[in-house]
Amino acid sequence: MVARKVDLRSDTVTKPTEEMRAAMASAEVDDDVLGYDPTAQRLEKEVARTMGKEAAVFVPSGTMGNLISVLVHCDTRGSEVILGDNSHIHVYENGGISTIGGVHPRTVKNNRDGTMDVDLIEAAIRDPRGALFYPTTRLICLENSHANSGGRCLSVEYTNRVGKLAKKHEVKLHIDGARIFNAATALGVPVDRLVEAADSVSVCVSKGLGAPVGSVIVGSVSFITKARALRKTLGGGMRQIGILCAAALFALKHNVSKLQGDHENAQRLADGLNKIKGIKVDVDSVETNIFFFEILRSANITTMKLCKKLEEHGILVMPDGSSRIRIVIHHQISESDVQYTLSCIQQAIDTFPVEKQNTATTNNA
């Protein structure tokens, strides 16, 4: 039995603290489907205010939040949404926008920093004159921070450019803001400025913020009215959800301020890993709490072997292919945990000595 556990698989693995559990236990509740849960109302009002939007609705997950948002904006089957080819909605959400909503995804290549070239977004917007043959573009989706790009942040300026483009072509803009507070913290801007151009945003409370369950969708009053109806259709209508919303309120009050420390620990771990022979990290790209590291061929160890070695020491990480591992820091990872992880990875690498480069030259004369 390993005495110490350091879980770096995701920021979704956090456990509610005793204080958060106390807030949940004492939450005032009622039937939210009927619209009477006071704690849910408090949360929704607070998130809408924080994000600078008119209204909000709590949903069980970020996947449902994104699905509902896309379906509200694309309320005619055969509509098209433009989104990144490496975005969470496109890669990890079971194709729900297509299978459930009949919405056609049109992908644009994500750059290494999570953006899509604005010119390419515009080129992907369908000409309305071709509506007899083509799907109708109704929505553009961005993701901030961008998980598959290693938690990279989309700037206010970039988001506003995309928002301006959307208005020019009379389409809507949705932001998958699962880690929008991480992005705002890293960029040093108020979160409402970061989503000002968006018609809707899905904000997750169970990732970096550390609540156990849920996301909140924000938008206009009319948008949220439709979203609330769709939540019921999709089976997301819950009753005494004040218990969950109390945890989210606690997270908003106490855990947003911890995100900067998470980012510093991510940078600290990335810098340390990059000094270990056989491992490579693009340290300049570490902006928030997520990054990837490469295991070089010279390390003489596979991703799975390294993961198994680390698990023996209580360290859990997420393999991402044959030579890459994802690291995600959260508020329950300490600086001591970072140093322990570096020590264990160094030991694991030392178990399989790094191959020496062959510097001998060949005489072809």
C-alpha positions as a Python dict, from the first residue, in 0.01 Angstrom:
ca = {
    (1, 'M'): (0, 0, 0),
    (2, 'V'): (147, 333, -110),
    (3, 'A'): (133, 592, 168),
    (4, 'R'): (137, 897, -59),
    (5, 'K'): (-90, 973, -354),
    (6, 'V'): (-26, 1245, -612),
    (7, 'D'): (-302, 1245, -874),
    (8, 'L'): (-200, 1440, -1183),
    (9, 'R'): (-444, 1279, -1429),
    (10, 'S'): (-683, 1573, -1436),
    (11, 'D'): (-821, 1861, -1232),
    (12, 'T'): (-1148, 1665, -1220),
    (13, 'V'): (-1005, 1432, -953),
    (14, 'T'): (-1021, 1673, -660),
    (15, 'K'): (-1212, 1573, -348),
    (16, 'P'): (-1446, 1814, -168),
    (17, 'T'): (-1277, 1964, 138),
    (18, 'E'): (-1439, 1940, 481),
    (19, 'E'): (-1544, 2306, 450),
    (20, 'M'): (-1705, 2241, 111),
    (21, 'R'): (-1883, 1935, 247),
    (22, 'A'): (-2015, 2144, 537),
    (23, 'A'): (-2152, 2400, 289),
    (24, 'M'): (-2321, 2120, 96),
    (25, 'A'): (-2469, 1966, 410),
    (26, 'S'): (-2622, 2295, 524),
    (27, 'A'): (-2750, 2404, 180),
    (28, 'E'): (-3105, 2533, 160),
    (29, 'V'): (-3283, 2327, -106),
    (30, 'D'): (-3611, 2288, -295),
    (31, 'D'): (-3727, 2144, -628),
    (32, 'D'): (-3518, 2306, -901),
    (33, 'V'): (-3715, 2156, -1192),
    (34, 'L'): (-4010, 2351, -1056),
    (35, 'G'): (-3780, 2654, -1023),
    (36, 'Y'): (-3774, 2683, -645),
    (37, 'D'): (-3426, 2578, -529),
    (38, 'P'): (-3287, 2894, -361),
    (39, 'T'): (-2922, 2783, -365),
    (40, 'A'): (-2940, 2702, -737),
    (41, 'Q'): (-3089, 3048, -795),
    (42, 'R'): (-2805, 3210, -597),
    (43, 'L'): (-2542, 3022, -797),
    (44, 'E'): (-2697, 3101, -1133),
    (45, 'K'): (-2734, 3468, -1047),
    (46, 'E'): (-2373, 3486, -924),
    (47, 'V'): (-2223, 3314, -1229),
    (48, 'A'): (-2429, 3528, -1468),
    (49, 'R'): (-2310, 3843, -1287),
    (50, 'T'): (-1948, 3728, -1285),
    (51, 'M'): (-1954, 3645, -1655),
    (52, 'G'): (-2134, 3965, -1751),
    (53, 'K'): (-2439, 3786, -1895),
    (54, 'E'): (-2811, 3818, -1829),
    (55, 'A'): (-2893, 3471, -1702),
    (56, 'A'): (-2756, 3125, -1623),
    (57, 'V'): (-2859, 2763, -1568),
    (58, 'F'): (-2682, 2483, -1379),
    (59, 'V'): (-2628, 2156, -1570),
    (60, 'P'): (-2477, 1821, -1464),
    (61, 'S'): (-2169, 1836, -1688),
    (62, 'G'): (-1966, 2041, -1932),
    (63, 'T'): (-2057, 1802, -2213),
    (64, 'M'): (-2426, 1867, -2153),
    (65, 'G'): (-2356, 2240, -2123),
    (66, 'N'): (-2187, 2250, -2462),
    (67, 'L'): (-2449, 2024, -2621),
    (68, 'I'): (-2736, 2238, -2498),
    (69, 'S'): (-2563, 2556, -2611),
    (70, 'V'): (-2500, 2422, -2961),
    (71, 'L'): (-2857, 2294, -2993),
    (72, 'V'): (-3011, 2623, -2881),
    (73, 'H'): (-2808, 2818, -3135),
    (74, 'C'): (-2851, 2554, -3408),
    (75, 'D'): (-3223, 2489, -3365),
    (76, 'T'): (-3274, 2369, -3724),
    (77, 'R'): (-3149, 2020, -3808),
    (78, 'G'): (-2874, 2035, -4069),
    (79, 'S'): (-2723, 2350, -3923),
    (80, 'E'): (-2345, 2373, -3919),
    (81, 'V'): (-2105, 2471, -3641),
    (82, 'I'): (-1745, 2578, -3704),
    (83, 'L'): (-1504, 2449, -3438),
    (84, 'G'): (-1144, 2343, -3387),
    (85, 'D'): (-1031, 2003, -3513),
    (86, 'N'): (-866, 1942, -3175),
    (87, 'S'): (-1139, 2093, -2959),
    (88, 'H'): (-1306, 1914, -2669),
    (89, 'I'): (-1651, 1938, -2829),
    (90, 'H'): (-1528, 1775, -3148),
    (91, 'V'): (-1298, 1509, -2998),
    (92, 'Y'): (-1431, 1412, -2655),
    (93, 'E'): (-1807, 1469, -2643),
    (94, 'N'): (-1930, 1156, -2821),
    (95, 'G'): (-2037, 1342, -3135),
    (96, 'G'): (-2350, 1447, -2947),
    (97, 'I'): (-2412, 1758, -3153),
    (98, 'S'): (-2455, 1531, -3457),
    (99, 'T'): (-2616, 1220, -3309),
    (100, 'I'): (-2864, 1407, -3091),
    (101, 'G'): (-2895, 1747, -3254),
    (102, 'G'): (-2843, 1676, -3622),
    (103, 'V'): (-2580, 1951, -3627),
    (104, 'H'): (-2295, 1921, -3878),
    (105, 'P'): (-1943, 2002, -3751),
    (106, 'R'): (-1709, 2187, -3986),
    (107, 'T'): (-1358, 2178, -3842),
    (108, 'V'): (-1082, 2433, -3876),
    (109, 'K'): (-727, 2339, -3779),
    (110, 'N'): (-631, 2437, -3426),
    (111, 'N'): (-294, 2606, -3405),
    (112, 'R'): (-49, 2502, -3133),
    (113, 'D'): (-178, 2783, -2911),
    (114, 'G'): (-541, 2667, -2937),
    (115, 'T'): (-650, 2941, -3176),
    (116, 'M'): (-788, 2896, -3525),
    (117, 'D'): (-677, 3136, -3797),
    (118, 'V'): (-953, 3395, -3828),
    (119, 'D'): (-920, 3395, -4208),
    (120, 'L'): (-978, 3019, -4210),
    (121, 'I'): (-1283, 3056, -3986),
    (122, 'E'): (-1427, 3310, -4226),
    (123, 'A'): (-1349, 3089, -4525),
    (124, 'A'): (-1538, 2803, -4356),
    (125, 'I'): (-1859, 3006, -4322),
    (126, 'R'): (-2103, 2887, -4587),
    (127, 'D'): (-2228, 3126, -4853),
    (128, 'P'): (-2603, 3158, -4791),
    (129, 'R'): (-2657, 3146, -5166),
    (130, 'G'): (-2556, 2781, -5155),
    (131, 'A'): (-2820, 2682, -4898),
    (132, 'L'): (-2980, 2442, -5146),
    (133, 'F'): (-2666, 2229, -5132),
    (134, 'Y'): (-2473, 2315, -4815),
    (135, 'P'): (-2549, 2318, -4443),
    (136, 'T'): (-2622, 2663, -4300),
    (137, 'T'): (-2350, 2803, -4073),
    (138, 'R'): (-2513, 2917, -3750),
    (139, 'L'): (-2240, 2898, -3485),
    (140, 'I'): (-1868, 2930, -3414),
    (141, 'C'): (-1720, 2756, -3106),
    (142, 'L'): (-1400, 2848, -2923),
    (143, 'E'): (-1239, 2672, -2625),
    (144, 'N'): (-1061, 2872, -2352),
    (145, 'S'): (-831, 2755, -2209),
    (146, 'H'): (-761, 2497, -2479),
    (147, 'A'): (-701, 2159, -2316),
    (148, 'N'): (-551, 1963, -2606),
    (149, 'S'): (-305, 2244, -2673),
    (150, 'G'): (-178, 2218, -2316),
    (151, 'G'): (-404, 2469, -2143),
    (152, 'R'): (-317, 2757, -2378),
    (153, 'C'): (-514, 3080, -2342),
    (154, 'L'): (-713, 3270, -2603),
    (155, 'S'): (-666, 3643, -2555),
    (156, 'V'): (-937, 3907, -2525),
    (157, 'E'): (-820, 4055, -2855),
    (158, 'Y'): (-842, 3723, -3039),
    (159, 'T'): (-1185, 3638, -2896),
    (160, 'N'): (-1316, 3982, -2988),
    (161, 'R'): (-1190, 3938, -3345),
    (162, 'V'): (-1382, 3613, -3375),
    (163, 'G'): (-1687, 3776, -3216),
    (164, 'K'): (-1671, 4061, -3467),
    (165, 'L'): (-1647, 3808, -3750),
    (166, 'A'): (-1948, 3619, -3616),
    (167, 'K'): (-2159, 3935, -3606),
    (168, 'K'): (-2049, 4029, -3958),
    (169, 'H'): (-2188, 3699, -4087),
    (170, 'E'): (-2487, 3691, -3850),
    (171, 'V'): (-2378, 3373, -3670),
    (172, 'K'): (-2346, 3313, -3296),
    (173, 'L'): (-2034, 3257, -3085),
    (174, 'H'): (-2018, 2997, -2806),
    (175, 'I'): (-1719, 2955, -2576),
    (176, 'D'): (-1643, 2623, -2412),
    (177, 'G'): (-1512, 2781, -2093),
    (178, 'A'): (-1451, 2464, -1896),
    (179, 'R'): (-1133, 2633, -1763),
    (180, 'I'): (-1219, 2995, -1838),
    (181, 'F'): (-1112, 3105, -1488),
    (182, 'N'): (-769, 2952, -1550),
    (183, 'A'): (-743, 3155, -1870),
    (184, 'A'): (-855, 3477, -1701),
    (185, 'T'): (-606, 3421, -1417),
    (186, 'A'): (-317, 3352, -1654),
    (187, 'L'): (-397, 3651, -1875),
    (188, 'G'): (-459, 3880, -1579),
    (189, 'V'): (-797, 4002, -1706),
    (190, 'P'): (-1147, 3997, -1555),
    (191, 'V'): (-1332, 3688, -1672),
    (192, 'D'): (-1626, 3890, -1806),
    (193, 'R'): (-1394, 4073, -2048),
    (194, 'L'): (-1271, 3740, -2177),
    (195, 'V'): (-1624, 3633, -2280),
    (196, 'E'): (-1776, 3968, -2368),
    (197, 'A'): (-1797, 3880, -2738),
    (198, 'A'): (-1968, 3545, -2674),
    (199, 'D'): (-2340, 3478, -2702),
    (200, 'S'): (-2307, 3186, -2463),
    (201, 'V'): (-2046, 3028, -2237),
    (202, 'S'): (-2028, 2693, -2059),
    (203, 'V'): (-1836, 2726, -1731),
    (204, 'C'): (-1723, 2411, -1548),
    (205, 'V'): (-1709, 2417, -1168),
    (206, 'S'): (-1574, 2063, -1127),
    (207, 'K'): (-1232, 2113, -1287),
    (208, 'G'): (-988, 2374, -1156),
    (209, 'L'): (-1247, 2519, -919),
    (210, 'G'): (-1271, 2189, -733),
    (211, 'A'): (-1646, 2134, -694),
    (212, 'P'): (-1759, 1771, -732),
    (213, 'V'): (-2021, 1812, -1006),
    (214, 'G'): (-2151, 2046, -1268),
    (215, 'S'): (-2125, 2333, -1512),
    (216, 'V'): (-2316, 2656, -1558),
    (217, 'I'): (-2431, 2790, -1894),
    (218, 'V'): (-2464, 3168, -1929),
    (219, 'G'): (-2626, 3383, -2196),
    (220, 'S'): (-2927, 3605, -2261),
    (221, 'V'): (-3258, 3550, -2083),
    (222, 'S'): (-3419, 3407, -2398),
    (223, 'F'): (-3120, 3177, -2458),
    (224, 'I'): (-3128, 3042, -2100),
    (225, 'T'): (-3505, 2988, -2117),
    (226, 'K'): (-3453, 2760, -2417),
    (227, 'A'): (-3148, 2600, -2251),
    (228, 'R'): (-3349, 2516, -1940),
    (229, 'A'): (-3613, 2339, -2150),
    (230, 'L'): (-3345, 2143, -2337),
    (231, 'R'): (-3182, 2045, -2007),
    (232, 'K'): (-3511, 1878, -1911),
    (233, 'T'): (-3536, 1707, -2251),
    (234, 'L'): (-3186, 1562, -2213),
    (235, 'G'): (-3255, 1429, -1863),
    (236, 'G'): (-3056, 1699, -1686),
    (237, 'G'): (-3340, 1834, -1477),
    (238, 'M'): (-3255, 1755, -1115),
    (239, 'R'): (-3453, 1824, -800),
    (240, 'Q'): (-3277, 1939, -478),
    (241, 'I'): (-2960, 2049, -658),
    (242, 'G'): (-2883, 2312, -396),
    (243, 'I'): (-2651, 2052, -241),
    (244, 'L'): (-2436, 2060, -557),
    (245, 'C'): (-2477, 2431, -616),
    (246, 'A'): (-2356, 2506, -263),
    (247, 'A'): (-2028, 2334, -349),
    (248, 'A'): (-2002, 2545, -665),
    (249, 'L'): (-2067, 2866, -470),
    (250, 'F'): (-1799, 2766, -219),
    (251, 'A'): (-1556, 2697, -505),
    (252, 'L'): (-1621, 3035, -665),
    (253, 'K'): (-1562, 3211, -335),
    (254, 'H'): (-1256, 3020, -215),
    (255, 'N'): (-1084, 2841, -503),
    (256, 'V'): (-1053, 3090, -789),
    (257, 'S'): (-773, 3259, -596),
    (258, 'K'): (-584, 2927, -583),
    (259, 'L'): (-551, 2897, -961),
    (260, 'Q'): (-241, 3114, -976),
    (261, 'G'): (-68, 2872, -740),
    (262, 'D'): (-172, 2582, -964),
    (263, 'H'): (-14, 2757, -1262),
    (264, 'E'): (307, 2820, -1069),
    (265, 'N'): (326, 2453, -967),
    (266, 'A'): (270, 2349, -1330),
    (267, 'Q'): (557, 2573, -1439),
    (268, 'R'): (774, 2443, -1156),
    (269, 'L'): (707, 2082, -1256),
    (270, 'A'): (759, 2153, -1626),
    (271, 'D'): (1092, 2327, -1561),
    (272, 'G'): (1210, 2037, -1344),
    (273, 'L'): (1107, 1772, -1596),
    (274, 'N'): (1284, 1955, -1876),
    (275, 'K'): (1611, 1917, -1684),
    (276, 'I'): (1580, 1538, -1674),
    (277, 'K'): (1772, 1366, -1954),
    (278, 'G'): (1539, 1176, -2182),
    (279, 'I'): (1242, 1408, -2122),
    (280, 'K'): (1142, 1716, -2318),
    (281, 'V'): (893, 1989, -2224),
    (282, 'D'): (812, 2305, -2417),
    (283, 'V'): (834, 2514, -2101),
    (284, 'D'): (755, 2838, -2282),
    (285, 'S'): (411, 2705, -2375),
    (286, 'V'): (306, 2633, -2014),
    (287, 'E'): (46, 2901, -1941),
    (288, 'T'): (-204, 2745, -1701),
    (289, 'N'): (-235, 2412, -1516),
    (290, 'I'): (-199, 2168, -1807),
    (291, 'F'): (103, 2059, -2006),
    (292, 'F'): (243, 1759, -2193),
    (293, 'F'): (590, 1612, -2179),
    (294, 'E'): (763, 1394, -2435),
    (295, 'I'): (963, 1083, -2353),
    (296, 'L'): (1253, 1082, -2597),
    (297, 'R'): (1365, 759, -2763),
    (298, 'S'): (1701, 793, -2587),
    (299, 'A'): (1525, 753, -2250),
    (300, 'N'): (1489, 382, -2320),
    (301, 'I'): (1152, 365, -2142),
    (302, 'T'): (798, 354, -2279),
    (303, 'T'): (510, 571, -2167),
    (304, 'M'): (331, 274, -2012),
    (305, 'K'): (641, 157, -1824),
    (306, 'L'): (694, 504, -1682),
    (307, 'C'): (328, 531, -1581),
    (308, 'K'): (348, 192, -1408),
    (309, 'K'): (669, 289, -1225),
    (310, 'L'): (510, 613, -1106),
    (311, 'E'): (193, 435, -993),
    (312, 'E'): (408, 217, -767),
    (313, 'H'): (501, 540, -588),
    (314, 'G'): (141, 666, -576),
    (315, 'I'): (175, 907, -869),
    (316, 'L'): (-101, 893, -1130),
    (317, 'V'): (-57, 1053, -1472),
    (318, 'M'): (-241, 1035, -1806),
    (319, 'P'): (-64, 869, -2100),
    (320, 'D'): (-131, 1041, -2432),
    (321, 'G'): (10, 817, -2702),
    (322, 'S'): (325, 611, -2716),
    (323, 'S'): (567, 884, -2609),
    (324, 'R'): (365, 1162, -2446),
    (325, 'I'): (215, 1214, -2101),
    (326, 'R'): (-33, 1477, -1986),
    (327, 'I'): (3, 1652, -1653),
    (328, 'V'): (-275, 1852, -1488),
    (329, 'I'): (-222, 2044, -1164),
    (330, 'H'): (-503, 2133, -924),
    (331, 'H'): (-540, 2295, -582),
    (332, 'Q'): (-479, 1966, -398),
    (333, 'I'): (-129, 1935, -544),
    (334, 'S'): (136, 2102, -327),
    (335, 'E'): (487, 2220, -405),
    (336, 'S'): (606, 1921, -202),
    (337, 'D'): (407, 1693, -434),
    (338, 'V'): (581, 1853, -732),
    (339, 'Q'): (925, 1783, -585),
    (340, 'Y'): (824, 1426, -496),
    (341, 'T'): (702, 1370, -853),
    (342, 'L'): (1025, 1501, -1001),
    (343, 'S'): (1227, 1274, -774),
    (344, 'C'): (1022, 967, -866),
    (345, 'I'): (1041, 1039, -1240),
    (346, 'Q'): (1417, 1086, -1216),
    (347, 'Q'): (1444, 751, -1034),
    (348, 'A'): (1228, 580, -1298),
    (349, 'I'): (1439, 720, -1582),
    (350, 'D'): (1759, 614, -1403),
    (351, 'T'): (1626, 258, -1387),
    (352, 'F'): (1651, 247, -1766),
    (353, 'P'): (1978, 430, -1850),
    (354, 'V'): (1957, 692, -2124),
    (355, 'E'): (2119, 569, -2441),
    (356, 'K'): (2438, 749, -2534),
    (357, 'Q'): (2437, 924, -2871),
    (358, 'N'): (2671, 768, -3125),
    (359, 'T'): (2905, 1049, -3221),
    (360, 'A'): (3139, 836, -3431),
    (361, 'T'): (3181, 950, -3788),
    (362, 'T'): (3182, 719, -4085),
    (363, 'N'): (3466, 731, -4338),
    (364, 'N'): (3308, 706, -4681),
    (365, 'A'): (3635, 754, -4870),
}
